[in-house]
Amino acid sequence: MTDKTGDLHDDRKDYTMAELSRDSLHIDPLEMFGAWMNDARNANIIDATAMTLATVGNNGAPSARIVLLKQFTADGFYWYTHYKSRKGNELATNNAAALVFYWRELERQVRIEGKVTKASSTESDEYFHKRPVGSRFSAAASPQSQVIENQQWLTQRTQKLQAEYDENTLQRPEDWGGYKLQPDVYEFWQGRPSRQHDRFRFTRTENEWAIDRLAP
């Protein structure tokens, strides 16, 4: 019989895999993130690069979705999408955004907040042409986040492009490309038993990162 009460308290679990101390932190949170991302990828976690991207519309309401991280450098955290999608429109109005990574198998979470800018045309072109051919045509055909009649409409639009171009002549659409978030705040969370989780926040200051332990 299906439980329709919504009571999920029996799903609670304890976190026992590891701990996070101030002494074990990297001074640079980007290096810390890189180490944790390597751990997640080495653990063969499915979609280890998946992250929740939260943006805010001009009505003040937040929206969130899962996207894939494609690169992280001192310049920022990169992902690629349609500039006229919902997230693109919201970032054009308010470029503050937040990212969340959750690696359940490692009992870890990373939160990142900052300002978003577009990647350069060169960066977007390079990434677009590295994508599988089918993904390139789909990106060019899809008016992301817009209402469409049905799946057949999108399939026919894609086929029309494939009839006009091949993989060497299809160019990146001007309204499709990269974004990068430059972090102002990182938070690293490590699950611990009895809800005694470890949380450390890195906040950007003028010349360094200020580090604080937060109550779980």
Secondary structure, DSSP 8 states (H G I E B T S, - for coil): ----S---GGG-----S----GGGS-SSHHHHHHHHHHHHHHTT-TTTTEEEEEEE-TTS-EEEEEEE--EEETTEEEEEEETTSHHHHHHHH--EEEEEEEEGGGTEEEEEEEEEEE--HHHHHHHHHHS-HHHHHHHHH--TTS--S-HHHHHHHHHHHHHH--TTT----TTEEEEEEEEEEEEEEE--GGG--EEEEEEE-SSSEEEEE---
